Amino acid sequence: MFCLSSSVSNAQKINISLLQNSNKEYAFVLNKGIKQDTIQKGIVPFTGDLIINIPNNEKDYVGMGSLQVKDTKPLNVIINHENFSVTQDAGGKYVFENSSENEFLYSIMQGGIMPAPDTSLYAFHFIDMIRYMQQLERVSQGVNLMEKAKARLYALNQLDMEKLYTSSIWYNVIDGMVKLNSSQQMLGEDMITVLKRIKSQEVFEHLADNLITITQQFGLDDAFDIIVPYIQETGRIEVPQGNMYVAFTLAKVRKGVEAPPLEGLSLPLINSDANKTLLIFYAPDCDNCHVQLDQLINLYPDLKKRKIRIVAISSDTQNETFSRDTARFPWPNSDNLCDFKGFGGRNFINYGVMSTPTMFLLDADKKVIKRYALVGDIDFFSVENKRN
């Protein structure tokens, strides 16, 4: 009992007294990157008095917490090992006791008064991050190149990613940082620089996963091919799972590497005398896949003359729909593959395909030239590595 009472007494507590929220559902969350962890929820007592207990597994948390009451604007507060209380005065302003962090923050938010700088406070750094987020917003709207360069250098050399992780503005800042870069190569190299500065394993994994999602979602394949191999080489992801596992697989099929064999192909890739080969992974219920396939069908007479081979790999699970789709393809039927295992099929796994359509253009030696999502972006007819 002594151990239990000691544990409870040492836990951080926040006393909140907001009568207008009585009898309403609430949740208290901690911010972690693009996620929010709910640590407590329930109904606010009729008195409006609520005690939030920070659990022991979050005792080292420093960052923004948020009281989210149904049909009410969230109350955002800084969590930093302080036991404090918060009430509202007659004018509706929040009043804090025993919290230098929140007194600093809310003197700016509510009173427009800038306290004396105190770098020991998370609040001080949070205000800096807010200013940086606003700078990124200005840059995205078009400003002079000097401000854009300053914003980029700040991200590379000064931005504290661990503090940003618990700030509640992670998404806004990461999105703005991605938009700073004028090329995919610069984006990839910049994100590696940022990743190198991160000491926290949790923050490293979260940013790595976010970057994989961003590069996949927006078709930034060149940046993906720079970022993901670096993440692999660090060895910091010991057991890749889910999105990370698929990305590691996909990174093996990047520019300049020999394409993996395709199971079920009667004429193996390496034995083909094609000048180029396009592999298109598609799904039967993907509308854009059919748009891209229609474009290939229209281009095929010219592609065939130039000895460009098309191999289509379907994620179908039904022979009927697979046969119906392939019946309209003008390339040899032997170059239409499906093992009826969906995205769990061996070819989809070996090529790390997470979404469709995904296309790989191979040169005459069956090495990857580039990965694409749109047929219109493919340069089929360059003379690179052509066989006569």
C-alpha positions as CSV (number, residue, x, y, z in Angstrom):
1,M,0.0,0.0,0.0
2,F,2.9,2.3,0.7
3,C,4.3,1.7,-2.7
4,L,1.0,2.4,-4.3
5,S,0.4,5.6,-2.5
6,S,3.9,6.8,-3.3
7,S,3.3,6.1,-7.0
8,V,0.0,8.0,-7.0
9,S,1.4,11.0,-5.1
10,N,4.3,11.3,-7.5
11,A,2.1,11.2,-10.6
12,Q,1.6,14.6,-12.3
13,K,-1.8,16.1,-11.7
14,I,-3.7,18.9,-13.4
15,N,-6.7,20.3,-11.6
16,I,-9.2,21.9,-14.0
17,S,-12.3,23.8,-12.8
18,L,-14.6,24.8,-15.7
19,L,-18.2,24.8,-14.6
20,Q,-19.5,25.4,-18.1
21,N,-18.2,21.9,-19.1
22,S,-20.1,20.0,-16.4
23,N,-21.8,16.7,-17.4
24,K,-20.1,16.7,-20.8
25,E,-18.0,13.9,-22.3
26,Y,-14.3,14.7,-22.3
27,A,-10.9,13.2,-23.4
28,F,-7.4,14.4,-22.5
29,V,-4.8,13.6,-25.1
30,L,-1.1,14.0,-25.5
31,N,0.3,14.9,-28.9
32,K,2.9,12.6,-30.7
33,G,3.6,13.6,-34.2
34,I,0.5,13.2,-36.3
35,K,-1.1,11.1,-33.6
36,Q,-2.9,11.8,-30.3
37,D,-2.8,9.4,-27.4
38,T,-5.8,9.5,-25.1
39,I,-4.7,9.1,-21.5
40,Q,-8.0,9.8,-19.8
41,K,-11.6,10.2,-20.7
42,G,-15.1,10.2,-19.1
43,I,-17.8,12.7,-18.1
44,V,-17.0,16.0,-16.4
45,P,-18.5,16.0,-12.9
46,F,-21.5,18.3,-12.3
47,T,-19.3,20.7,-10.3
48,G,-17.0,21.2,-13.4
49,D,-14.0,20.1,-11.3
50,L,-11.8,17.6,-13.1
51,I,-8.4,16.0,-12.1
52,I,-6.2,14.8,-15.0
53,N,-3.6,12.3,-13.9
54,I,-0.6,11.9,-16.2
55,P,0.2,8.1,-16.1
56,N,3.6,6.8,-15.0
57,N,4.3,5.5,-18.5
58,E,4.1,9.1,-19.7
59,K,6.0,10.7,-16.8
60,D,8.8,11.9,-19.0
61,Y,6.4,13.5,-21.5
62,V,7.1,17.2,-22.3
63,G,4.8,18.9,-24.8
64,M,1.3,19.9,-25.5
65,G,-1.7,18.2,-23.9
66,S,-5.3,18.9,-24.9
67,L,-8.6,18.7,-23.0
68,Q,-11.2,18.0,-25.6
69,V,-14.7,18.4,-24.3
70,K,-17.7,17.7,-26.6
71,D,-19.0,20.7,-28.4
72,T,-16.4,22.9,-26.8
73,K,-13.2,24.5,-28.1
74,P,-10.1,22.4,-26.8
75,L,-8.1,23.6,-23.9
76,N,-4.4,23.2,-24.9
77,V,-1.9,23.2,-22.1
78,I,1.8,22.4,-21.7
79,I,2.8,19.3,-19.8
80,N,6.2,19.5,-18.2
81,H,6.4,17.8,-14.8
82,E,4.3,20.5,-13.2
83,N,1.3,19.9,-10.9
84,F,-0.9,22.9,-11.7
85,S,-4.5,24.1,-11.7
86,V,-6.5,26.1,-14.3
87,T,-9.7,28.1,-14.0
88,Q,-11.4,30.8,-15.9
89,D,-12.0,34.4,-14.7
90,A,-15.1,36.4,-15.2
91,G,-13.9,37.5,-18.7
92,G,-13.4,33.9,-19.8
93,K,-9.6,34.0,-19.7
94,Y,-7.7,31.0,-18.4
95,V,-5.9,31.5,-15.1
96,F,-3.0,29.1,-14.2
97,E,-1.5,28.4,-10.8
98,N,1.9,26.7,-10.3
99,S,2.7,26.5,-14.0
100,S,5.4,28.8,-15.3
101,E,5.1,27.0,-18.6
102,N,1.4,27.9,-19.2
103,E,1.7,31.3,-17.6
104,F,4.4,32.1,-20.1
105,L,2.3,30.7,-23.0
106,Y,-1.0,32.2,-22.1
107,S,0.4,35.6,-21.3
108,I,1.2,35.7,-25.1
109,M,-2.0,34.0,-26.3
110,Q,-4.4,35.9,-24.1
111,G,-2.6,39.1,-23.2
112,G,-0.3,39.7,-26.2
113,I,2.5,40.2,-23.6
114,M,5.9,38.7,-24.4
115,P,7.6,37.6,-21.1
116,A,11.3,37.7,-20.7
117,P,13.0,34.9,-22.7
118,D,13.5,31.6,-20.8
119,T,15.1,28.8,-22.9
120,S,14.5,26.3,-20.0
121,L,10.7,26.5,-20.8
122,Y,9.1,24.3,-23.4
123,A,6.7,27.2,-23.9
124,F,9.6,29.4,-25.2
125,H,10.5,26.8,-27.8
126,F,6.9,26.2,-28.7
127,I,6.4,29.9,-29.5
128,D,9.5,29.6,-31.8
129,M,8.0,26.6,-33.5
130,I,4.7,28.5,-34.1
131,R,6.7,31.4,-35.6
132,Y,8.5,28.9,-37.9
133,M,5.2,27.3,-38.9
134,Q,4.0,30.8,-39.9
135,Q,7.2,31.4,-41.8
136,L,6.6,28.2,-43.8
137,E,3.1,29.3,-44.6
138,R,4.4,32.6,-46.0
139,V,7.0,30.7,-48.0
140,S,4.3,28.5,-49.5
141,Q,2.4,31.5,-50.7
142,G,5.4,32.9,-52.5
143,V,8.1,35.1,-50.9
144,N,11.6,36.1,-51.8
145,L,14.2,33.4,-52.1
146,M,16.2,34.7,-49.1
147,E,13.3,33.9,-46.7
148,K,12.9,30.5,-48.3
149,A,16.6,29.8,-47.9
150,K,16.5,30.8,-44.3
151,A,13.5,28.6,-43.6
152,R,15.3,25.6,-45.1
153,L,18.5,26.2,-43.2
154,Y,16.6,26.5,-39.9
155,A,15.0,23.1,-40.6
156,L,18.4,21.5,-41.4
157,N,20.4,23.0,-38.5
158,Q,18.2,24.3,-35.7
159,L,14.7,22.8,-35.6
160,D,14.3,20.6,-32.5
161,M,12.5,17.5,-33.9
162,E,11.9,16.0,-30.4
163,K,10.2,19.2,-29.2
164,L,8.2,19.4,-32.5
165,Y,7.1,15.8,-32.0
166,T,5.0,16.7,-29.0
167,S,4.0,20.2,-30.1
168,S,0.6,19.5,-31.9
169,I,1.9,21.3,-35.1
170,W,4.1,18.4,-36.4
171,Y,2.0,17.9,-39.5
172,N,2.0,21.6,-40.4
173,V,5.7,21.9,-40.1
174,I,6.7,18.7,-41.8
175,D,4.3,19.5,-44.7
176,G,5.9,23.0,-45.0
177,M,9.4,21.6,-44.9
178,V,8.6,19.2,-47.8
179,K,7.3,22.1,-49.9
180,L,10.5,24.1,-49.3
181,N,12.5,21.9,-51.7
182,S,12.8,22.7,-55.4
183,S,13.8,19.1,-56.4
184,Q,13.2,15.6,-55.2
185,Q,16.9,15.1,-54.8
186,M,17.2,18.1,-52.5
187,L,14.1,16.9,-50.6
188,G,15.7,13.5,-50.1
189,E,19.0,14.9,-49.0
190,D,17.4,17.5,-46.6
191,M,15.3,14.8,-44.9
192,I,18.4,12.7,-44.4
193,T,20.1,15.6,-42.7
194,V,17.1,16.1,-40.4
195,L,16.9,12.4,-39.6
196,K,20.6,12.3,-38.7
197,R,20.0,14.9,-35.9
198,I,17.2,13.0,-34.2
199,K,18.3,11.2,-31.1
200,S,14.9,9.8,-30.0
201,Q,14.1,6.4,-31.5
202,E,10.4,7.0,-31.3
203,V,10.7,10.4,-33.2
204,F,13.1,8.9,-35.8
205,E,10.6,6.1,-36.6
206,H,7.7,8.4,-36.7
207,L,9.3,10.8,-39.2
208,A,10.7,7.9,-41.2
209,D,7.2,6.5,-41.5
210,N,5.7,9.9,-42.4
211,L,8.3,10.5,-45.1
212,I,7.5,7.1,-46.6
213,T,3.8,8.0,-46.7
214,I,4.4,11.4,-48.2
215,T,6.7,10.3,-50.9
216,Q,4.3,7.4,-51.8
217,Q,1.2,9.6,-51.7
218,F,2.6,12.3,-54.0
219,G,4.7,10.1,-56.3
220,L,8.0,11.5,-55.1
221,D,9.8,8.3,-56.2
222,D,13.3,9.9,-56.5
223,A,13.1,11.3,-53.0
224,F,11.8,7.9,-51.8
225,D,14.8,6.2,-53.4
226,I,17.2,8.5,-51.4
227,I,15.4,8.5,-48.0
228,V,14.5,4.8,-47.6
229,P,17.9,3.3,-48.3
230,Y,19.4,5.7,-45.8
231,I,16.8,4.6,-43.2
232,Q,17.7,0.9,-43.9
233,E,21.5,1.6,-43.7
234,T,21.2,3.2,-40.2
235,G,20.0,-0.1,-38.7
236,R,17.7,1.8,-36.4
237,I,14.7,-0.1,-37.7
238,E,15.6,-3.5,-36.5
239,V,12.3,-5.2,-37.3
240,P,10.5,-3.3,-40.1
241,Q,6.7,-3.9,-40.1
242,G,3.7,-2.8,-42.0
243,N,4.4,0.3,-44.2
244,M,8.1,0.3,-43.3
245,Y,8.5,-3.4,-44.3
246,V,6.9,-2.8,-47.7
247,A,8.9,0.4,-48.2
248,F,12.2,-1.5,-47.5
249,T,11.2,-4.1,-50.1
250,L,10.2,-1.4,-52.6
251,A,13.5,0.4,-52.1
252,K,15.3,-2.7,-53.4
253,V,13.6,-2.1,-56.8
254,R,15.1,1.4,-57.4
255,K,16.9,3.1,-60.2
256,G,19.9,1.2,-61.4
257,V,19.2,-2.1,-59.7
258,E,18.3,-5.3,-61.6
259,A,14.6,-6.0,-61.5
260,P,13.6,-9.1,-59.5
261,P,12.3,-12.1,-61.5
262,L,8.6,-12.2,-62.1
263,E,6.9,-15.5,-61.0
264,G,4.7,-17.1,-63.6
265,L,6.4,-15.4,-66.6
266,S,6.9,-17.8,-69.4
267,L,9.6,-15.7,-71.0
268,P,11.8,-14.4,-68.1
269,L,12.7,-10.8,-68.1
270,I,16.4,-11.4,-68.4
271,N,15.9,-13.6,-71.5
272,S,13.9,-11.0,-73.4
273,D,15.5,-9.0,-76.2
274,A,13.3,-6.0,-75.6
275,N,14.9,-2.6,-75.8
276,K,12.8,-1.6,-72.8
277,T,10.2,-3.3,-70.6
278,L,7.3,-1.7,-68.7
279,L,5.9,-3.6,-65.7
280,I,2.5,-2.3,-64.7
281,F,1.0,-3.5,-61.4
282,Y,-2.8,-2.9,-61.3
283,A,-5.9,-3.7,-59.3
284,P,-9.3,-4.7,-61.0
285,D,-11.3,-2.2,-58.9
286,C,-8.8,0.7,-59.4
287,D,-10.4,3.2,-61.8
288,N,-7.1,5.0,-62.4
289,C,-5.4,1.7,-63.2
290,H,-7.9,1.2,-66.1
291,V,-7.2,4.7,-67.3
292,Q,-3.5,4.0,-67.5
293,L,-4.1,0.6,-69.1
294,D,-6.2,2.3,-71.8
295,Q,-3.4,4.7,-72.5
296,L,-1.0,1.7,-72.9
297,I,-3.4,-0.1,-75.2
298,N,-3.5,3.0,-77.4
299,L,0.3,3.3,-77.4
300,Y,1.0,-0.3,-77.9
301,P,1.3,-0.4,-81.7
302,D,4.1,2.1,-81.5
303,L,5.7,0.5,-78.4
304,K,5.7,-2.9,-80.2
305,K,7.5,-1.4,-83.2
306,R,10.2,-0.1,-80.9
307,K,10.6,-3.4,-79.1
308,I,9.1,-2.2,-75.8
309,R,7.6,-5.1,-73.9
310,I,4.5,-4.7,-71.6
311,V,4.0,-7.0,-68.6
312,A,0.8,-6.5,-66.6
313,I,0.5,-7.9,-63.1
314,S,-2.9,-8.0,-61.5
315,S,-4.0,-8.1,-57.9
316,D,-7.2,-9.8,-58.9
317,T,-8.5,-12.7,-56.8
318,Q,-11.1,-13.9,-59.3
319,N,-10.3,-15.6,-62.6
320,E,-13.5,-14.3,-64.2
321,T,-12.6,-10.6,-63.8
322,F,-8.9,-11.2,-64.6
323,S,-9.8,-12.9,-67.9
324,R,-12.3,-10.2,-68.8
325,D,-9.6,-7.5,-68.3
326,T,-6.8,-9.2,-70.1
327,A,-9.0,-10.1,-73.1
328,R,-8.7,-6.5,-74.3
329,F,-4.9,-6.2,-73.8
330,P,-3.1,-6.3,-77.2
331,W,0.2,-7.6,-75.8
332,P,0.8,-11.4,-75.5
333,N,-1.5,-13.1,-73.0
334,S,1.6,-14.8,-71.6
335,D,2.7,-11.4,-70.3
336,N,-0.4,-11.0,-68.2
337,L,0.2,-12.4,-64.7
338,C,-2.0,-13.1,-61.7
339,D,-1.7,-15.6,-58.8
340,F,-5.1,-14.6,-57.4
341,K,-3.6,-13.7,-54.0
342,G,-4.2,-9.9,-54.2
343,F,-1.6,-7.6,-52.8
344,G,-0.2,-10.7,-50.9
345,G,0.9,-12.2,-54.2
346,R,4.6,-13.0,-54.5
347,N,5.3,-10.5,-57.3
348,F,3.5,-7.7,-55.5
349,I,5.6,-8.5,-52.4
350,N,8.9,-8.9,-54.2
351,Y,8.4,-5.5,-55.9
352,G,7.1,-3.8,-52.7
353,V,4.0,-2.6,-54.4
354,M,1.7,-0.8,-51.9
355,S,-0.7,1.0,-54.2
356,T,-1.8,0.8,-57.8
357,P,-1.1,1.6,-60.4
358,T,2.6,1.2,-60.0
359,M,4.9,1.0,-63.0
360,F,8.6,0.1,-63.5
361,L,10.4,1.0,-66.7
362,L,13.4,-1.3,-67.3
363,D,16.2,-0.9,-69.7
364,A,17.6,-3.5,-72.1
365,D,19.6,-5.1,-69.3
366,K,16.4,-5.3,-67.2
367,K,17.7,-2.7,-64.7
368,V,15.2,-0.2,-63.3
369,I,15.2,3.2,-65.1
370,K,12.4,4.7,-63.0
371,R,9.2,4.0,-61.1
372,Y,6.0,5.7,-62.2
373,A,2.3,6.1,-61.4
374,L,1.2,7.7,-64.7
375,V,1.8,6.6,-68.2
376,G,2.0,10.2,-69.3
377,D,5.1,10.7,-67.3
378,I,7.1,7.9,-68.9
379,D,9.8,8.6,-71.5
380,F,9.5,5.4,-73.5
381,F,11.5,6.6,-76.5
382,S,14.8,7.8,-75.1
383,V,17.8,6.1,-76.7
384,E,19.2,5.0,-73.3
385,N,20.6,1.5,-73.3
386,K,18.9,0.5,-76.6
387,R,19.4,-2.8,-78.3
388,N,19.3,-3.1,-82.0
